[in-house]
Amino acid sequence: MQYSFVIPGRLDGLNDYTSANRTNPHKGGKMKKDNEQICIAAIRQQLGNLKIHNPVSIHFSWYEQSRRRDHDNVSSFGRKVIQDALVKCGVLGDDGWDYVVGFTDTFYLDRGHPRIEVTLEEQ
């Protein structure tokens, strides 16, 4: 089975998160929580009370407004936040090796409609 959801807009990048943590750990914590809330809202709205019991592969499609942020900056923090949100929503039991067997990233440019499309593929 495959399940998909879309997170509108974009999440903060790894460079932003690193900078926030260097400024003040509480600022970094708030940034992570704020980004998780964006993901949680999308997950609850689009996946409802879905619970997946089998391991999954996660496919991330990142649609950016511009090419200003490099791929790793866009995806590193985002993957962490999205996976944590999936666990908090109960979609996944955990985000460890027994639950997430791998992930892929693809990157696109869409100036008018930035978003993140996430597909969970049961193994």
C-alpha positions in Angstrom: 0.0 0.0 0.0 1.0 3.6 -0.6 -0.2 6.7 1.3 0.6 10.3 0.4 0.2 13.7 1.9 1.3 17.2 1.0 2.8 19.8 3.3 2.1 23.3 1.8 4.9 25.8 1.6 8.4 24.9 2.9 10.0 24.0 6.2 13.0 25.7 7.7 16.3 24.5 6.5 19.1 22.8 8.4 21.2 26.0 8.3 18.4 28.0 9.9 17.9 25.3 12.6 21.7 25.2 13.4 21.8 28.9 13.6 18.8 29.0 16.0 20.4 26.4 18.3 23.7 28.4 18.4 21.8 31.5 19.3 19.7 29.8 22.1 18.7 26.1 22.5 15.2 27.2 23.3 14.9 29.0 20.0 16.0 25.9 18.2 13.5 23.8 20.2 10.7 26.3 19.3 11.7 26.2 15.6 11.5 22.3 15.6 8.1 22.4 17.4 6.7 25.0 15.0 7.8 23.0 11.9 6.4 19.8 13.5 3.0 21.5 14.0 2.9 22.4 10.3 3.5 18.7 9.4 1.1 17.4 12.0 -1.7 19.6 10.7 -1.1 18.2 7.1 -0.9 14.6 8.3 -4.1 14.8 10.4 -6.0 16.5 7.7 -5.0 14.2 4.9 -4.3 10.8 6.5 -6.8 11.0 9.4 -6.2 8.2 11.9 -4.1 6.1 9.7 -1.9 3.6 11.5 0.8 1.7 9.6 2.1 -1.5 11.2 4.5 -2.6 8.5 7.9 -1.0 7.8 7.9 1.8 5.2 10.0 3.5 2.7 9.5 7.2 2.6 9.7 9.2 -0.7 10.1 13.0 -0.3 9.5 15.3 -3.2 10.7 18.8 -2.4 9.2 21.7 -4.5 11.2 24.8 -3.8 10.5 28.4 -4.9 14.1 29.0 -5.9 17.5 27.3 -6.0 18.9 29.4 -3.2 19.0 26.5 -0.7 21.1 23.4 -1.5 19.5 20.0 -1.4 20.9 18.9 1.9 19.8 22.1 3.6 16.3 21.7 2.3 15.8 18.1 3.2 17.9 17.2 6.3 15.9 19.1 8.9 12.7 18.5 7.0 13.0 14.7 7.0 13.6 14.7 10.7 10.6 16.9 11.5 8.3 15.0 9.1 9.3 11.6 10.6 8.9 12.9 14.1 5.4 14.2 13.2 4.4 10.9 11.7 5.3 9.2 15.0 3.5 11.9 17.1 0.3 11.4 15.0 0.5 7.6 15.5 0.9 6.9 11.7 4.2 5.2 12.5 5.1 3.4 15.7 8.6 4.9 15.7 11.1 6.3 13.2 13.8 3.7 13.9 15.3 1.0 11.7 12.4 -1.4 12.3 9.8 1.1 11.0 11.6 3.1 8.3 13.7 1.0 6.0 14.9 3.9 3.9 14.0 7.1 2.1 14.5 8.9 -1.1 14.6 12.6 -2.0 13.8 14.3 -5.3 13.9 18.1 -5.8 11.9 20.3 -8.1 11.5 24.0 -8.8 8.0 25.4 -8.5 8.0 29.2 -7.9 4.3 29.6 -7.5 3.5 26.5 -5.4 6.3 25.4 -3.0 5.4 22.2 -1.1 6.6 18.9 0.1 4.9 15.7 -1.2 5.5 12.7 1.0 4.7 9.1 0.0 4.8 6.2 2.5 5.2 2.8 0.9 4.6 -0.2 3.0 7.1 -3.0 2.6 
